[in-house]
Amino acid sequence: MTLVANIFVLAGSYILLALGWVLIFRATRIMNFATGEFMVLGAYILYVFAVASHLNTVLSIVLALLISGAFGWACYVFLMRRMITQPLFSAVVLTLGLTTVMSAAIDIVAGPGDRILPSSLANKTFQIAGARISDLGAATTVLALVLVGMLIIFFRATSLGIQMRAAAESPALAARSGMNVSFIFGLSWALAGILTAIAGITFGYIQVISPQASQLGLDGIAPALVGGFESIGGTIPGALIVATVQVLGVKWFGGASNDALAFTVLLLFVMVRPTGLFGNSEAGRL
C-alpha cells in the first residue's frame, strides 16, 4: 500500500508539471523545455521571501506565484511572441536556450547547496489502509486534481477560456474576429508559470530545493505526452501511468533507473500512439 501512496504523490507533482507543458502547447504549439527551470525558480522565489526575508508563509507563496506568473508572461512578451511567425524549430531552440540561461542564472544567484523551505506548513504522516503518507504529499495530489477540474471548467464555461480555446484552434481567425491573441498567448504562459511554480513549491516542501530539481520538470514531458499534449484531463492518467512505472521500476531496479523509466514510457507512446491517450478526439482536448 505504501507503493500506491507513493504513486499518487508522485502523480500529483507530475500533473502540475504536465499542466504547464499542456497549457503552453495548447495555445502556441510550442514545447517549453524550460518548464523545469520555471519550477525551480518558483521554489527559490518562495525561499527568498519566506526564509531570507522572514515573511509570512502564505504571503510568500502568493508573492512567489505572482512573480512566477509575471515571469512567464514576460518570457512570452519579450521572447516567444517574436517566434509565433517563425519556424517551429526556432521556437524550440529558443526554449532550450532559455533553459540554459535560467539554469546558469539560478546557479549563480542561489549558489551551491540545497535549500530547505520553512516548516510552518506541517509535514506529518498518517496512515490510510496501512500505507503511510505525508499530509503534504496528500495535499499535492488533491491540489493537482482540483486545479485540473478548475481549468476544465475555466476552458468550458468562461468567456476568456473559450477565447483561449478559439485562439489555440486558429490564431488568425481569432484575431480577425477581434480577439487579442497576443494577450491570450501571454496569459497561457503566465498560467503555466504559476502551475509550474506550484509544482516546485510542493516539491520543495516534500524534499529540498536545488538547481538539479529542474530534471523533474523535464520528466514532466512524459505524462503530458502520454495523456495527450492538448488534453488537460489527460494529464491525470498520463501522470498515473508514468508514476506507476517509475515507482515500481525504482523498487525493482533501483533509483538509477528513475529518469530512464519516465522516458522509456515516453518512447513507447511515441512509437505506438504519438498523440497520446486523448490526442485524437476533439472531446479529449479537455
SERO-4910 file (N, C-alpha, C, O; in steps of 0.05 Angstrom, whole numbers):
BEGIN
 pado doro    nc1    nc2    nc3   cac1   cac2   cac3    cc1    cc2    cc3    oc1    oc2    oc3
  Met    A     16    -24      0      0      0      0     17     25      0      9     46    -10
  Thr    A     41     24     12     59     47     11     67     54    -17     69     78    -24
  Leu    A     70     34    -34     77     39    -62     54     54    -76     59     72    -91
  Val    A     30     46    -69      7     60    -81      6     89    -72      2    107    -89
  Ala    A     12     94    -47     13    122    -37     34    138    -51     30    161    -58
  Asn    A     58    125    -55     80    139    -68     73    146    -97     80    167   -107
  Ile    A     58    128   -110     50    132   -138     32    157   -139     35    173   -157
  Phe    A     12    159   -121     -6    181   -122      7    207   -115      0    228   -127
  Val    A     26    207    -97     41    232    -90     57    241   -114     57    265   -121
  Leu    A     72    222   -126     89    229   -150     71    238   -173     77    257   -187
  Ala    A     48    225   -176     30    232   -198     19    261   -193     15    275   -213
  Gly    A     15    269   -168      5    296   -163     25    316   -173     17    336   -185
  Ser    A     51    312   -167     71    331   -177     72    331   -208     76    352   -220
  Tyr    A     70    307   -220     71    305   -249     47    319   -262     50    330   -283
  Ile    A     24    317   -249      0    331   -261      6    361   -263      0    373   -283
  Leu    A     16    372   -241     22    401   -241     42    408   -263     39    428   -277
  Leu    A     63    392   -266     83    398   -286     72    394   -314     76    410   -332
  Ala    A     56    372   -318     44    367   -344     25    389   -352     24    396   -376
  Leu    A     11    400   -333     -7    423   -339      9    446   -351      0    460   -369
  Gly    A     33    451   -340     50    472   -350     58    468   -379     57    486   -395
  Trp    A     65    443   -386     71    436   -414     46    439   -432     48    451   -453
  Val    A     24    428   -422      0    427   -439    -11    455   -444    -19    461   -467
  Leu    A    -12    473   -424    -24    499   -428     -9    515   -450    -22    527   -467
  Ile    A     17    514   -450     32    529   -470     29    516   -497     26    530   -517
  Phe    A     30    489   -498     28    476   -524      0    480   -536     -2    484   -560
  Arg    A    -21    478   -520    -48    483   -530    -50    510   -543    -63    513   -564
  Ala    A    -38    530   -531    -42    557   -540    -24    564   -564    -33    576   -583
  Thr    A      1    556   -563     21    565   -583     34    543   -599     49    548   -618
  Arg    A     28    518   -592     41    495   -606     71    494   -601     86    483   -617
  Ile    A     80    506   -579    108    507   -572    112    489   -547     97    491   -528
  Met    A    133    473   -548    140    457   -524    161    473   -508    183    478   -518
  Asn    A    154    480   -484    172    497   -468    191    479   -452    184    468   -431
  Phe    A    215    476   -462    235    459   -449    247    472   -424    263    460   -410
  Ala    A    239    496   -418    248    509   -393    228    505   -371    230    518   -350
  Thr    A    210    486   -374    190    481   -353    203    474   -326    194    483   -305
  Gly    A    224    458   -326    238    451   -302    250    475   -288    250    477   -263
  Glu    A    261    493   -304    273    517   -292    251    535   -281    255    548   -260
  Phe    A    228    537   -294    205    551   -283    198    540   -256    192    556   -237
  Met    A    198    514   -254    190    501   -228    210    508   -206    202    516   -184
  Val    A    236    506   -212    256    512   -192    256    542   -185    260    549   -162
  Leu    A    251    559   -205    250    588   -199    228    595   -179    233    610   -161
  Gly    A    205    583   -182    183    588   -164    190    580   -136    183    595   -116
  Ala    A    203    558   -133    211    548   -106    232    567    -94    231    573    -70
  Tyr    A    252    576   -110    272    594    -99    261    621    -92    269    633    -72
  Ile    A    242    631   -107    229    656   -101    215    654    -73    217    672    -57
  Leu    A    201    632    -69    188    628    -43    209    627    -21    205    639      0
  Tyr    A    231    614    -26    253    613     -5    263    641      2    267    647     25
  Val    A    266    658    -18    276    685    -13    256    700      5    265    714     24
  Phe    A    231    698     -1    211    712     15    207    700     43    207    714     63
  Ala    A    204    673     44    196    660     69    220    657     88    216    658    112
  Val    A    244    652     77    267    647     94    286    671     96    291    681    118
  Ala    A    295    680     73    314    703     74    301    729     84    314    744     98
  Ser    A    275    733     76    262    758     84    243    755    108    233    774    118
  His    A    239    730    116    223    724    140    194    734    138    182    742    158
  Leu    A    183    732    114    155    740    111    137    717    118    145    694    120
  Asn    A    111    723    123     91    703    128     91    682    105     94    690     82
  Thr    A     88    657    112     89    635     92     68    638     70     74    636     47
  Val    A     43    643     79     22    646     59     27    669     40     24    667     16
  Leu    A     35    692     52     41    715     35     64    709     17     64    718     -6
  Ser    A     84    695     27    107    688     10     99    670    -14    109    674    -36
  Ile    A     81    651     -9     72    634    -30     57    650    -51     61    647    -75
  Val    A     39    668    -42     24    685    -61     43    702    -78     40    704   -102
  Leu    A     63    714    -65     82    731    -80     99    714   -100    104    723   -122
  Ala    A    106    690    -91    122    672   -109    106    665   -134    116    664   -156
  Leu    A     80    659   -130     63    652   -152     58    676   -171     59    673   -195
  Leu    A     54    700   -159     50    723   -176     75    730   -192     73    736   -216
  Ile    A     98    728   -180    123    734   -194    129    713   -215    138    720   -237
  Ser    A    123    688   -209    127    667   -229    108    671   -253    116    667   -276
  Gly    A     83    678   -247     65    684   -269     74    708   -286     73    707   -310
  Ala    A     84    729   -272     94    752   -287    118    745   -303    122    755   -326
  Phe    A    135    727   -293    159    718   -308    150    703   -333    162    706   -354
  Gly    A    130    685   -330    120    670   -353    110    689   -374    115    686   -398
  Trp    A     95    709   -365     84    730   -384    107    744   -398    106    748   -422
  Ala    A    127    752   -383    150    766   -395    165    749   -415    174    759   -436
  Cys    A    167    724   -409    181    706   -428    166    705   -455    179    705   -476
  Tyr    A    140    706   -454    125    707   -479    128    734   -493    134    735   -517
  Val    A    124    755   -478    124    782   -490    151    789   -502    152    800   -524
  Phe    A    173    783   -488    199    792   -497    214    771   -514    233    778   -527
  Leu    A    205    746   -512    219    725   -527    201    710   -547    206    711   -571
  Met    A    181    697   -536    166    678   -553    147    691   -572    141    679   -593
  Arg    A    138    715   -566    119    728   -585    132    732   -612    118    731   -633
  Arg    A    158    737   -613    172    740   -638    175    714   -654    182    715   -677
  Met    A    170    692   -641    173    666   -653    148    655   -666    148    634   -679
  Ile    A    125    668   -661     99    657   -670     99    654   -700     88    634   -710
  Thr    A    111    673   -715    111    671   -744    136    657   -755    139    654   -779
  Gln    A    153    648   -738    178    634   -746    174    604   -746    154    594   -735
  Pro    A    192    590   -759    191    560   -759    190    549   -731    203    560   -713
  Leu    A    175    528   -727    173    516   -700    200    509   -688    204    511   -664
  Phe    A    218    500   -705    245    492   -695    258    516   -681    271    512   -660
  Ser    A    255    540   -691    267    563   -679    256    568   -651    271    575   -633
  Ala    A    230    565   -648    218    569   -621    228    548   -601    233    555   -578
  Val    A    230    523   -610    240    502   -593    269    507   -584    276    504   -561
  Val    A    285    515   -603    313    522   -597    315    545   -577    332    545   -559
  Leu    A    297    565   -580    296    587   -561    290    578   -533    302    588   -514
  Thr    A    271    560   -530    265    550   -503    288    534   -491    293    534   -467
  Leu    A    303    520   -508    327    506   -499    348    526   -490    361    521   -470
  Gly    A    351    548   -505    369    569   -496    360    581   -470    377    588   -453
  Leu    A    334    585   -467    323    596   -442    329    578   -419    335    587   -397
  Thr    A    328    552   -424    334    532   -403    363    536   -393    368    536   -369
  Thr    A    382    538   -412    410    541   -404    414    567   -389    429    567   -369
  Val    A    403    589   -399    406    615   -385    395    615   -357    407    624   -338
  Met    A    370    605   -355    357    604   -328    372    586   -309    376    593   -286
  Ser    A    381    563   -319    396    545   -302    422    557   -291    428    555   -268
  Ala    A    436    571   -309    461    584   -301    455    607   -282    470    610   -262
  Ala    A    434    622   -287    428    645   -270    420    635   -242    428    647   -222
  Ile    A    405    614   -240    397    603   -214    421    593   -199    424    598   -175
  Asp    A    440    580   -213    464    570   -201    481    594   -190    491    592   -168
  Ile    A    483    615   -206    500    638   -198    487    653   -174    501    660   -155
  Val    A    461    658   -176    448    674   -155    444    658   -130    449    668   -108
  Ala    A    434    633   -133    428    617   -109    452    604    -96    453    600    -72
  Gly    A    473    599   -113    496    586   -103    493    556    -99    471    546   -102
  Pro    A    514    543    -91    513    514    -87    497    506    -62    492    523    -45
  Gly    A    490    481    -61    476    471    -37    446    471    -39    435    486    -55
  Asp    A    434    455    -23    405    452    -23    393    474     -5    406    485     13
  Arg    A    368    479     -9    353    498      7    329    484     19    316    468      6
  Ile    A    323    489     44    300    477     58    279    498     63    285    519     75
  Leu    A    255    493     54    233    512     59    224    511     88    227    490    101
  Pro    A    213    533     98    205    533    126    184    513    132    168    506    115
  Ser    A    184    503    157    166    481    165    141    490    178    128    475    193
  Ser    A    132    515    173    108    525    185     84    510    174     62    509    186
  Leu    A     87    499    149     67    480    139     74    453    149     97    443    144
  Ala    A     56    439    162     62    413    174     69    393    153     59    394    130
  Asn    A     86    375    160     93    352    142     91    326    158    110    311    158
  Lys    A     69    322    170     64    299    186     55    275    169     45    280    147
  Thr    A     59    252    179     50    228    164     26    215    178     23    217    202
  Phe    A     10    203    162    -13    188    173    -18    163    156     -6    160    135
  Gln    A    -34    146    166    -39    120    153    -66    119    139    -86    128    151
  Ile    A    -66    109    115    -91    104    100    -90     75     90    -73     69     73
  Ala    A   -107     58    100   -107     30     92    -80     17     95    -72      1     78
  Gly    A    -66     24    116    -40     12    122    -16     26    108      7     19    114
  Ala    A    -22     46     91      0     60     78      5     86     92    -13    101     99
  Arg    A     31     93     95     39    118    108     43    139     86     57    134     66
  Ile    A     30    162     90     32    183     70     34    210     85     21    213    106
  Ser    A     50    228     75     52    254     88     28    272     81     16    269     59
  Asp    A     21    290     99     -1    308     92      5    326     69    -13    334     54
  Leu    A     31    333     66     39    350     43     37    334     17     29    345     -4
  Gly    A     44    309     18     41    292     -5     12    289    -14      5    291    -37
  Ala    A     -5    284      6    -34    282      0    -45    308    -10    -61    309    -29
  Ala    A    -36    330      2    -45    357     -7    -37    363    -35    -52    375    -50
  Thr    A    -13    354    -43     -3    358    -70    -22    344    -90    -29    356   -111
  Thr    A    -29    319    -85    -46    304   -103    -74    317   -104    -85    320   -126
  Val    A    -85    324    -81   -112    336    -81   -111    362    -96   -129    368   -111
  Leu    A    -91    379    -91    -88    405   -104    -87    401   -134    -99    416   -149
  Ala    A    -71    382   -143    -68    377   -172    -95    370   -185   -102    380   -206
  Leu    A   -110    352   -172   -136    345   -182   -156    368   -183   -171    372   -202
  Val    A   -155    384   -162   -173    408   -160   -166    427   -183   -184    438   -196
  Leu    A   -140    432   -188   -132    450   -209   -140    440   -236   -148    456   -254
  Val    A   -138    414   -241   -147    403   -266   -177    408   -270   -185    417   -291
  Gly    A   -193    403   -249   -221    409   -251   -227    438   -255   -245    445   -272
  Met    A   -213    456   -242   -217    485   -245   -210    494   -273   -224    510   -285
  Leu    A   -188    483   -285   -181    490   -312   -201    480   -332   -207    494   -352
  Ile    A   -211    456   -328   -231    446   -347   -256    464   -346   -267    471   -367
  Ile    A   -265    471   -322   -288    489   -320   -281    516   -333   -298    528   -347
  Phe    A   -257    526   -328   -249    552   -339   -251    552   -370   -261    570   -382
  Phe    A   -240    531   -382   -240    530   -411   -267    524   -423   -273    532   -446
  Arg    A   -285    512   -409   -311    505   -419   -332    526   -413   -351    529   -429
  Ala    A   -330    539   -390   -353    555   -380   -348    585   -379   -366    600   -373
  Thr    A   -323    594   -384   -318    623   -382   -312    634   -409   -302    621   -427
  Ser    A   -318    660   -412   -314    673   -438   -284    673   -445   -277    668   -468
  Leu    A   -267    679   -426   -238    680   -431   -228    653   -438   -211    650   -456
  Gly    A   -237    632   -424   -229    605   -430   -237    597   -458   -221    584   -472
  Ile    A   -261    604   -466   -270    597   -493   -253    612   -514   -247    601   -535
  Gln    A   -247    637   -508   -229    652   -526   -202    639   -529   -190    638   -551
  Met    A   -191    629   -507   -165    616   -507   -167    591   -525   -148    585   -539
  Arg    A   -189    576   -523   -192    552   -540   -193    560   -569   -181    547   -586
  Ala    A   -208    582   -575   -211    590   -602   -184    600   -614   -177    594   -637
  Ala    A   -169    615   -597   -143    625   -607   -124    602   -612   -107    603   -630
  Ala    A   -126    581   -595   -109    557   -599   -116    543   -625    -98    533   -639
  Glu    A   -142    541   -632   -151    527   -656   -142    542   -681   -132    530   -700
  Ser    A   -146    568   -681   -140    584   -705   -133    612   -697   -151    629   -696
  Pro    A   -107    618   -692    -99    645   -683   -107    666   -703   -116    688   -695
  Ala    A   -104    661   -729   -111    681   -749   -140    687   -749   -148    711   -750
  Leu    A   -157    667   -748   -186    671   -748   -194    685   -722   -212    703   -723
  Ala    A   -182    678   -700   -189    691   -674   -182    720   -675   -196    737   -665
  Ala    A   -159    727   -687   -150    755   -689   -169    771   -707   -176    794   -701
  Arg    A   -178    759   -729   -197    773   -747   -224    777   -734   -238    796   -741
  Ser    A   -231    760   -714   -256    763   -700   -255    783   -677   -275    788   -664
  Gly    A   -232    795   -674   -229    816   -654   -215    808   -628   -213    824   -610
  Met    A   -207    783   -625   -194    774   -601   -165    784   -600   -152    787   -620
  Asn    A   -156    790   -576   -128    798   -571   -112    773   -568   -107    763   -545
  Val    A   -103    761   -590    -89    736   -589    -63    737   -573    -56    719   -559
  Ser    A    -49    759   -575    -24    763   -561    -29    762   -531    -14    749   -516
  Phe    A    -50    775   -522    -57    774   -493    -63    746   -484    -55    737   -463
  Ile    A    -78    732   -501    -87    704   -494    -62    686   -492    -60    670   -474
  Phe    A    -44    688   -511    -20    672   -510     -3    679   -486      8    661   -473
  Gly    A     -1    704   -480     14    713   -456      2    702   -431     16    694   -412
  Leu    A    -25    702   -430    -38    691   -407    -33    661   -403    -29    652   -381
  Ser    A    -31    647   -425    -24    618   -424      3    614   -412      7    596   -395
  Trp    A     23    631   -419     50    629   -408     49    636   -378     64    624   -362
  Ala    A     33    656   -371     31    664   -343     20    642   -326     30    635   -305
  Leu    A     -2    630   -336    -14    607   -321      5    584   -319      6    571   -298
  Ala    A     20    578   -340     39    557   -339     61    563   -318     70    545   -304
  Gly    A     69    588   -317     89    596   -297     79    591   -269     94    582   -251
  Ile    A     54    598   -264     42    594   -237     40    565   -231     46    556   -208
  Leu    A     30    549   -250     27    520   -244     53    506   -239     55    489   -221
  Thr    A     74    513   -255    100    500   -250    112    510   -224    126    495   -211
  Ala    A    106    535   -217    116    545   -191    103    529   -168    116    523   -148
  Ile    A     77    524   -171     63    507   -150     76    480   -148     80    470   -126
  Ala    A     83    468   -171     97    442   -171    124    444   -157    131    427   -141
  Gly    A    139    466   -162    164    469   -149    162    474   -119    178    464   -104
  Ile    A    142    489   -111    138    495    -83    130    469    -68    141    463    -46
  Thr    A    111    454    -79    103    429    -65    126    409    -64    130    396    -44
  Phe    A    142    408    -86    165    391    -86    185    400    -65    197    383    -51
  Gly    A    189    426    -62    208    437    -43    200    431    -14    217    427      3
  Tyr    A    174    431     -9    165    425     18    168    395     24    174    388     47
  Ile    A    164    379      4    166    350      9    195    341     10    202    323     26
  Gln    A    212    353     -6    241    346     -6    257    371     -1    254    383     20
  Val    A    275    378    -19    291    402    -16    293    416    -43    287    405    -63
  Ile    A    300    442    -42    304    457    -66    333    456    -75    351    460    -59
  Ser    A    337    451   -100    364    451   -112    361    456   -142    341    449   -153
  Pro    A    382    467   -155    380    470   -184    376    444   -199    364    444   -220
  Gln    A    386    422   -187    383    396   -200    354    387   -201    347    369   -217
  Ala    A    337    399   -185    309    391   -185    295    397   -211    273    387   -216
  Ser    A    307    414   -228    296    420   -254    292    396   -272    277    396   -290
  Gln    A    307    375   -266    305    350   -281    277    339   -279    267    327   -298
  Leu    A    263    343   -256    236    333   -253    218    347   -273    199    335   -282
  Gly    A    223    373   -279    208    387   -299    210    374   -326    190    372   -341
  Leu    A    234    365   -333    238    352   -359    223    325   -359    212    316   -379
  Asp    A    224    311   -336    209    286   -334    179    291   -338    164    273   -347
  Gly    A    169    315   -332    141    321   -335    131    321   -363    107    320   -368
  Ile    A    149    320   -383    141    318   -411    128    291   -416    111    289   -434
  Ala    A    137    271   -401    127    244   -406     97    241   -400     82    233   -417
  Pro    A     88    249   -376     59    248   -370     42    266   -389     20    259   -395
  Ala    A     54    289   -397     39    306   -415     35    293   -442     13    294   -454
  Leu    A     56    279   -452     53    266   -478     35    241   -476     19    236   -494
  Val    A     38    226   -454     22    202   -451     -8    209   -451    -24    196   -463
  Gly    A    -15    230   -436    -43    238   -435    -52    252   -460    -76    251   -466
  Gly    A    -34    264   -475    -41    279   -498    -35    309   -494    -45    321   -475
  Phe    A    -18    320   -511     -8    347   -506    -29    368   -508    -24    391   -501
  Glu    A    -53    362   -517    -74    381   -519    -96    376   -498   -117    389   -498
  Ser    A    -92    356   -481   -113    348   -463   -106    355   -434    -86    345   -423
  Ile    A   -122    372   -422   -118    379   -394   -125    355   -376   -110    347   -359
  Gly    A   -149    343   -381   -157    320   -366   -138    296   -370   -136    279   -352
  Gly    A   -125    294   -393   -107    272   -398    -82    272   -381    -68    252   -380
  Thr    A    -77    295   -368    -53    296   -350    -56    277   -327    -36    267   -316
  Ile    A    -81    271   -319    -86    253   -296    -77    224   -302    -60    213   -289
  Pro    A    -89    211   -323    -80    184   -329    -51    183   -338    -37    164   -333
  Gly    A    -42    204   -352    -14    205   -361      5    205   -337     25    191   -337
  Ala    A     -1    222   -317     15    223   -293     14    197   -278     35    188   -267
  Leu    A     -9    185   -276    -11    159   -261      5    137   -275     17    121   -261
  Ile    A      4    136   -301     19    115   -315     49    118   -311     62     99   -304
  Val    A     59    143   -315     87    147   -312     96    143   -283    117    131   -278
  Ala    A     81    153   -264     88    150   -236     88    121   -228    105    112   -213
  Thr    A     69    105   -238     68     77   -231     92     62   -242    104     46   -227
  Val    A    100     68   -267    123     55   -278    148     63   -263    165     46   -258
  Gln    A    151     88   -256    175     97   -241    176     85   -213    198     75   -206
  Val    A    155     86   -198    155     76   -171    161     46   -170    178     37   -154
  Leu    A    148     31   -187    153      2   -188    180     -4   -199    194    -22   -189
  Gly    A    189     11   -219    215      7   -231    237     12   -211    257     -3   -210
  Val    A    235     34   -196    255     40   -176    257     18   -155    278     12   -145
  Lys    A    234      7   -147    233    -15   -128    248    -39   -138    262    -52   -123
  Trp    A    244    -45   -164    256    -69   -175    285    -65   -185    301    -83   -183
  Phe    A    291    -41   -197    317    -37   -210    334    -16   -196    357    -13   -203
  Gly    A    324     -2   -176    340     17   -162    335     46   -171    324     50   -193
  Gly    A    344     65   -156    339     93   -161    352    103   -187    343    122   -198
  Ala    A    374     90   -196    388     99   -220    370     97   -245    375    110   -265
  Ser    A    349     81   -243    331     76   -267    309     97   -268    293     96   -287
  Asn    A    307    115   -249    284    132   -247    278    148   -272    256    146   -283
  Asp    A    297    165   -281    293    181   -304    290    165   -330    274    171   -347
  Ala    A    306    143   -332    305    126   -355    277    114   -359    267    111   -381
  Leu    A    264    107   -336    237     95   -338    217    115   -349    200    107   -365
  Ala    A    218    140   -340    199    160   -350    202    163   -380    182    165   -394
  Phe    A    226    164   -390    230    168   -418    226    143   -434    220    144   -458
  Thr    A    228    120   -421    220     95   -434    190     94   -440    182     87   -462
  Val    A    175    103   -421    146    105   -425    140    125   -448    123    120   -465
  Leu    A    154    147   -448    150    167   -469    157    155   -496    141    159   -515
  Leu    A    179    141   -499    187    130   -524    166    109   -534    160    108   -558
  Leu    A    156     93   -516    136     73   -524    111     86   -534    100     77   -554
  Phe    A    102    107   -521     78    121   -531     83    135   -557     65    136   -574
  Val    A    107    146   -561    113    159   -586    112    139   -609    103    146   -631
  Met    A    121    115   -604    120     94   -625     92     83   -629     84     78   -652
  Val    A     77     79   -608     51     65   -610     28     85   -614     11     81   -631
  Arg    A     28    107   -599      7    127   -601     19    154   -598     18    165   -575
  Pro    A     30    166   -619     44    191   -617     28    214   -606     39    233   -593
  Thr    A      1    214   -610    -16    236   -600    -24    233   -571    -38    250   -560
  Gly    A    -16    211   -558    -24    206   -530    -52    194   -528    -65    188   -548
  Leu    A    -61    189   -504    -86    176   -499   -110    191   -510   -129    179   -520
  Phe    A   -109    218   -507   -132    234   -515   -126    254   -536   -139    275   -539
  Gly    A   -105    249   -551    -96    269   -571   -112    270   -596   -110    290   -611
  Asn    A   -127    249   -603   -141    249   -628   -169    262   -628   -176    277   -646
  Ser    A   -184    255   -607   -212    264   -607   -214    293   -597   -199    301   -580
  Glu    A   -233    307   -608   -238    335   -600   -247    337   -571   -239    355   -557
  Ala    A   -262    317   -562   -271    317   -535   -248    313   -516   -249    322   -493
  Gly    A   -228    299   -526   -205    293   -509   -188    317   -502   -170    316   -485
  Arg    A   -193    340   -516   -177    363   -511   -182    374   -482   -164    387   -472
  Leu    A   -204    368   -470   -209    377   -443   -215    354   -426   -220    357   -402
***
